[in-house]
Amino acid sequence: MGLFKKLGRALRGNAEADSGLYYYIKLKRGGEIVRIRLEPRYELVPNYDTEGYTTRKTVVGPKTFQRAEAVFTFNASRMLDKVDVDGGELVDESEWLAQ
């Protein structure tokens, strides 16, 4: 029985250690705010020209099905530098909670 408990813990991992980065995009059409999650260990693509990282996300509103394209640019320390959103804008968590 101990083997199955160890295997279960290994497969689940540590659920409390969420290393994800959360951002909130307000879609232009409809005004819906969508929360997206980036996993820095897997989703940041090296950009050798700027010595930083980038990632691209297609954001789809679950209620209105409206879309936006977001490009996130990070520096070499994996800190957010810039966000370009085609079809929306970056907003803060308080606006998402108020929705």
Secondary structure, DSSP 8 states (H G I E B T S, - for coil): -HHHHHHHHHHH--TT----EEEEEEETTT--EEEEEE-HHHH-EEETTTTEEEEEEEEE-TTT--EEEEEEEE-TTS-EEEEEEETEEEE-HHHHHH-
